[in-house]
Amino acid sequence: MAKETERRLFIRSGLGLAALLALTGVAWLPTPAASARRLRPPGALEEQDYLSACIKCGQCVQVCPVSALQLADLGDGYGIGAPYIDARTQACDFSCDAVQCILACPTGALTYHKPTDLETRVGMPVAHAPVLLAKKQDPEPTLNLKERMGVARLTRPDLCLARQGKGHKGPAREAGFTGKMRFMSVDRWKPIPLNDHAFETEICDLCVRTCPIEGAIRLVPLAAGGMTPEVLEPCLGCGVCEMACPTEPAAITILPREGWKDA
């Protein structure tokens, strides 16, 4: 009996140690990447509120017409399982008009109407209801979004073709790129592969041509010649300009969860 009791105690101790090590490992893995910035879907709450409210159900992922949403893995630390957008791979171009990810969210992690007791950082609210170019002729051309996802910035000006006085001819991206977006000249409702749409410009303006929001970006002349993209306050940070930029890496990128700041 003594040997049997010792054996049981040994097994229990081993199982307890294994459980402790497993819990320790799970607790340790997320910490290094817990502060990594991700571009969240439209209508997302501030990061901590978003991570608290999101139940990682994936319903927003399922309804996105361009499959822009991904679920974060272990490398995202505390954000594991939370939806995010990799704009260079696939941006949110508002192809669904009504922003179906928000409608599909069961918890309010994505919402049109943020509760008044939750934080709203300076620069995140948009000054006016954003006008979606695809709906410009509709009786109600605006999106219901009240806050931006981030802000586009010319983070690599030395790569920008417009600043070099160069144009672009052909597909926006390299062969094999699978990103999609909606082109009004093709089909209002059905997004097509970005590379199925050819461009031909004397001065590259793909970031302006593809932007889905009215007045969010324009080209302005440089004193030394050439043109440069200028991002304006209506920018929502959807990532289309980053996805469509023909340079590698992209000259213009999205700063996730960045508020608007006047120059």
C-alpha positions, -999 to +999 in steps of 0.1 A: +000+000+000+029+024+008+044+018-026+010+024-043+005+057-024+040+068-033+033+061-069+001+081-069+019+110-052+046+109-078+021+109-107+002+138-092+034+157-086+044+151-122+011+162-136+011+193-114+046+203-125+036+197-162+005+219-158+026+246-140+052+246-168+025+247-195+008+277-178+041+294-173+049+289-210+015+302-221+018+332-199+054+340-211+049+336-249+025+365-255+043+391-234+071+402-259+047+409-287+018+423-266+024+459-277+028+451-315+006+475-335-019+459-359-043+476-383-077+467-369-109+464-388-131+495-394-151+505-363-127+489-339-126+502-303-094+515-288-069+487-286-074+476-250-111+479-253-110+460-286-090+431-272-113+429-242-145+429-262-134+407-291-143+370-285-122+358-315-153+343-331-141+350-367-175+361-379-161+394-393-135+373-412-162+352-428-182+381-442-154+403-456-159+404-494-121+408-501-109+385-473-090+414-458-093+401-422-069+377-406-068+362-371-036+369-352-014+339-341+008+334-311+033+360-322+006+387-314+008+381-277-023+393-259-040+399-293-039+362-303-070+354-323-080+390-327-088+401-363-064+424-381-055+437-416-022+434-434-028+462-458+001+454-482-014+419-487-051+428-488-065+462-478-101+471-467-116+488-497-151+491-483-164+468-511-194+459-489-205+496-485-222+489-452-190+475-437-203+440-430-176+432-404-192+457-381-227+443-387-214+408-380-196+416-348-217+402-319-199+420-290-195+456-301-157+453-305-165+467-340-192+493-338-206+524-355-216+539-322-189+537-295-203+539-259-196+573-244-178+558-214-150+544-236-119+562-246-116+581-279-081+594-286-074+628-301-072+626-339-092+593-343-127+608-350-132+620-386-143+656-390-171+648-414-189+616-425-166+600-450-179+599-486-174+566-503-167+573-540-185+541-550-217+555-534-212+591-545-242+591-568-264+574-542-289+593-520-267+584-490-231+584-502-214+584-468-201+556-446-213+554-410-177+553-396-170+579-369-133+570-363-104+562-385-084+529-386-051+547-389-035+572-413-016+569-445+019+584-446+046+586-473+071+567-452+096+560-480+095+592-501+127+582-519+109+553-535+078+573-546+076+573-585+056+605-585+083+623-567+108+610-592+086+623-621+080+587-632+048+571-644+035+536-642+022+512-669+007+478-664-006+460-632+000+477-599+018+448-583+042+420-591+031+389-609+012+365-587-002+391-564-037+380-553-051+411-536-086+423-547-105+455-548-136+470-564-133+491-595-165+511-604-156+509-641-157+471-639-184+461-614-197+481-585-204+450-563-178+425-573-142+430-563-116+417-589-079+409-586-060+442-585-036+429-611-065+423-635-067+461-638-040+478-658-028+514-653-011+538-676+000+571-661+026+597-671+030+605-634+022+577-610-009+584-590-021+549-581-025+558-545-049+586-555-067+566-582-075+537-560-084+555-528-120+547-520-127+578-499-134+612-515-107+639-507-085+616-487-053+620-508-041+640-537-009+648-557+007+682-552+037+696-572+071+698-557+092+729-560+121+709-575+098+691-600+077+660-598+047+655-576+041+641-542+011+624-525-005+645-498-027+627-473-057+647-461-079+646-431-107+624-446-081+595-447-095+565-428-064+544-429-080+516-450-047+506-466-057+506-503-030+531-512-004+508-495-017+478-513-018+495-547+016+512-545+038+497-573+071+501-555+086+474-534+085+480-505+055+504-507+064+541-506+032+549-488+020+529-458-006+529-431+003+538-395-022+516-376-043+533-349-026+567-357-048+598-352-049+627-376-024+655-370-023+687-389+011+693-406 
